[in-house]
Amino acid sequence: MPTVTFEGERIECSEGAELRETLLEVGLSPHNGASNYANCGGRAICGTCAVEVDGPTSEMTERERKRLSKWPHELDSGLRLACQTRVEGDLTVRKHGGFWGQNVDESR
C-alpha cells in the first residue's frame, strides 16, 4: 500500500488513488488560502491543486497538460495537478506558494 507524505503527515492509500482525494480524505488540502473554497472540485479547470510530486505517479493527462500550459503555470515547472495524478507508489508531495501553488521558488 503506497504512502503519501505531505506537510509532515504520512497517509496510506490504495495504488491508483487520486492524489487530491487522498489528501482531502484525511483533512489535508492541495489548495492554498481562498482556493480551498474557490476551486473546480477536481475537474482540471482551475489549476489550484498544483503540487510538486516526487515518486511514481500516473502519466500526465491531456486535461492536466492543457491546464498547466496556461497562466500562471508553465508546463515545464515540474508541477502536477493533484486532481489528475494517480498514486502508483510512495510519494512525497509539496505545495508551493501563490494562489495556484505556482511559485515553485517559495513554499507556503
Protein Blocks (a to p, Z undefined) as FASTA:
>chain_A
ZZddeehiacdddehiafklmmmmnopafbehjllmmcghonomnopmgccdeddddddd
fklmmmmmpcfbdfklopacfklpccfbdcdddddedjklpammbcZZ
